[in-house]
Amino acid sequence: MSNHRSHHRQHQGAITCILFVFMLSYGQTHNSLAAAIPAPPLNAQQPGTALVFYAQSEMSPAMSDDLWPKLFQTLRADLADGGGDLQDGLVLDKDPFLFRGDQDLRGVTFPRVITVKLLGRCDGFSPTNHSSEKGPLGWVLLVSGRVQPFVSIDCARIAQVLRPAMGGWNKQRRQDAMSQAITHVLIHEWSHIATQSSAHGSRGIMQANLSVSDLIKEPLHSHFSARIH
């Protein structure tokens, strides 16, 4: 099984942590957790959390249209099931608003907005094998002691880690595994934002080391009717 160890380093005056999927280095700042984002015709202030997803890849497309509903449904199923055994007392929004960054979203505000950037091809079919590459699967930014609401997820690294387990799997199973792993990386990073801490737990999704089976483990109650925005 593949585990991801943790270590610390100094980077341009800020403490940077590489913790399983947690690297505090993004290169942007954000002044408020309450942010205005464009939205379809909705009523002014919306309750709850909005997650806005952007896909970026040298290859096109990074996320095909048919992968977005699967990813969003998987995320909702995990959140509804408890988010992968979060640390005691931590509760994430079980029904957040999920948006693609290319949607026309003008005019609405949310009390909490988290930007999620997906890097590389996210369907589990990376055409190259960078077996010597190391690095985190995801990271968030630490600025002046505060964890900022920006998450980056490296789909190419996730595919690399999962590749030994995915040999012989068909397209659907690969995509399911990738959606599950991306979801677990996102929930891990979201937990750091919610707790404003780089600390890890001794069990569940907030462990500092997760195996491949941890990454692709499905929620206990996997049949879930998702609301997709």
C-alpha positions in Angstrom: 0.0 0.0 0.0 1.2 3.5 -0.7 1.5 5.9 2.3 2.3 9.6 2.2 4.6 10.8 4.9 4.8 14.3 6.3 7.6 16.9 6.8 8.0 20.6 7.3 10.0 23.3 5.6 10.4 27.1 5.5 9.2 28.8 2.3 9.4 32.6 1.7 8.8 33.4 5.4 5.8 31.2 5.8 5.8 27.7 7.4 5.0 25.2 4.7 3.7 21.7 5.6 3.6 18.7 3.4 1.3 16.4 5.2 -0.1 13.4 3.2 -2.2 15.6 0.9 -1.5 18.8 2.8 1.0 21.3 1.4 0.6 24.9 2.5 1.8 26.7 -0.6 -0.6 28.2 -3.1 0.7 31.7 -3.8 -2.6 33.7 -3.4 -4.3 35.5 -0.6 -7.9 35.9 0.4 -9.1 38.7 2.7 -12.4 37.2 3.9 -14.1 33.8 4.1 -17.3 35.7 3.1 -16.9 36.4 -0.6 -19.1 37.5 -3.5 -19.2 35.1 -6.4 -21.3 35.3 -9.6 -24.4 33.1 -9.5 -27.4 32.2 -11.6 -30.6 34.0 -10.7 -30.7 33.2 -7.0 -31.8 35.3 -4.1 -29.0 37.6 -2.7 -27.4 36.0 0.4 -27.3 32.2 0.3 -26.9 30.1 3.4 -24.1 27.6 3.9 -20.9 26.9 2.0 -20.2 27.3 -1.7 -17.4 25.2 -3.3 -16.3 26.6 -6.7 -14.3 24.2 -8.9 -11.8 25.0 -11.6 -10.1 22.5 -13.8 -6.7 23.2 -15.3 -4.6 20.9 -17.5 -2.0 21.0 -20.3 -4.2 18.3 -21.9 -7.8 19.0 -22.9 -10.1 18.4 -21.3 -9.0 18.1 -17.7 -12.6 17.2 -16.7 -15.1 16.1 -19.3 -18.7 17.2 -18.9 -19.7 13.7 -17.8 -17.2 13.6 -15.0 -18.5 16.6 -13.1 -21.8 15.1 -12.0 -20.0 11.9 -10.8 -17.5 14.0 -8.8 -20.2 16.1 -7.2 -22.4 13.1 -6.4 -19.4 11.3 -4.8 -18.6 14.4 -2.7 -22.2 14.7 -1.5 -22.4 11.0 -0.7 -19.3 11.2 1.5 -20.4 14.4 3.3 -23.8 12.9 3.9 -22.1 9.8 5.4 -20.0 11.8 7.8 -17.0 12.9 5.7 -14.8 9.9 6.2 -14.6 9.7 10.0 -13.7 13.3 10.8 -12.1 14.2 14.1 -14.4 14.6 17.1 -16.5 17.7 17.1 -15.8 18.6 13.4 -18.8 18.9 11.2 -18.6 20.0 7.6 -21.5 21.3 5.6 -23.3 18.2 4.5 -25.1 19.9 1.6 -22.9 22.6 0.2 -23.5 24.5 -3.1 -21.2 23.0 -5.8 -20.4 25.1 -8.8 -18.1 24.9 -11.8 -16.0 28.0 -12.3 -17.1 28.3 -15.9 -20.7 28.8 -14.9 -22.3 32.2 -15.1 -22.7 32.9 -11.3 -23.2 36.6 -11.0 -24.8 38.4 -8.1 -24.9 36.1 -5.1 -22.9 36.0 -1.9 -22.2 33.1 0.5 -21.0 33.3 4.1 -18.3 30.7 3.2 -16.6 30.2 -0.2 -13.9 27.7 -0.9 -12.1 27.6 -4.3 -11.0 24.2 -5.5 -8.5 24.0 -8.3 -8.1 20.6 -10.1 -4.7 20.2 -11.8 -4.0 17.7 -14.5 -6.2 15.1 -16.1 -8.8 13.9 -13.6 -10.2 10.7 -15.3 -7.5 8.3 -14.1 -6.0 7.9 -17.6 -2.8 9.9 -17.4 -0.8 9.1 -20.6 2.6 9.2 -18.9 4.1 7.4 -16.0 6.1 9.7 -13.8 6.9 7.1 -11.2 9.9 9.1 -9.9 7.8 12.1 -9.0 7.1 13.0 -5.4 4.8 15.5 -3.9 1.5 16.1 -2.2 -1.9 15.1 -3.7 -3.4 18.4 -2.5 -2.6 21.6 -0.6 -4.0 24.7 1.0 -2.4 28.1 1.8 -1.3 29.4 5.2 -1.1 33.2 5.4 -0.2 34.9 8.7 -1.1 31.9 10.7 -4.5 31.4 9.0 -5.4 28.6 6.6 -7.0 30.2 3.6 -10.0 28.9 1.6 -8.1 27.7 -1.5 -7.6 24.1 -2.2 -5.4 22.7 -5.0 -5.7 19.0 -6.0 -3.2 17.3 -8.2 -5.1 14.8 -10.3 -2.0 13.6 -12.1 -0.4 12.7 -8.7 -3.6 10.9 -7.6 -3.6 8.9 -10.8 0.0 8.0 -10.3 -0.6 6.8 -6.7 -3.7 4.8 -7.7 -2.2 3.3 -10.9 -0.9 0.1 -9.4 -4.4 -0.7 -8.0 -6.2 0.3 -11.2 -4.5 -2.2 -13.5 -7.1 -4.1 -15.4 -10.0 -1.9 -14.3 -12.4 -0.6 -16.9 -13.1 3.1 -17.7 -16.0 3.4 -15.3 -14.2 1.9 -12.3 -11.2 4.1 -12.9 -13.4 7.2 -13.0 -15.2 6.1 -9.8 -11.9 5.5 -8.0 -10.6 8.9 -9.1 -13.8 10.7 -8.0 -13.6 9.0 -4.6 -9.9 9.9 -4.2 -10.4 13.5 -5.2 -13.3 13.7 -2.8 -11.2 12.4 0.1 -8.3 14.8 -0.7 -10.8 17.7 -0.8 -12.5 16.7 2.5 -9.0 16.4 4.1 -8.0 19.9 3.0 -11.5 21.4 3.8 -11.0 20.0 7.4 -7.8 22.0 7.7 -9.6 25.1 6.6 -12.5 24.5 9.0 -10.3 23.8 12.0 -7.7 26.4 11.1 -5.1 23.8 12.0 -2.5 21.6 10.3 -3.1 18.9 12.9 -3.9 15.3 11.9 -5.9 12.6 13.6 -5.2 9.0 14.5 -7.9 7.6 12.4 -10.2 8.3 9.4 -9.7 10.8 6.6 -7.6 13.2 8.8 -4.7 10.7 9.3 -1.3 12.0 8.2 -0.8 8.8 6.2 -3.6 7.2 4.0 -3.3 4.1 2.0 -4.7 3.6 -1.5 -7.6 1.7 0.0 -8.3 4.7 2.2 -8.3 7.0 -0.8 -10.8 4.9 -2.7 -13.0 3.7 0.1 -16.7 4.3 -0.6 -19.1 5.7 2.0 -21.1 3.1 3.9 -24.3 4.5 2.4 -23.3 4.9 -1.2 -26.8 5.2 -2.7 -27.4 9.0 -2.6 -29.5 11.3 -4.6 -27.3 14.3 -5.3 -28.3 17.9 -5.8 -25.9 19.3 -8.3 -25.5 23.0 -8.9 
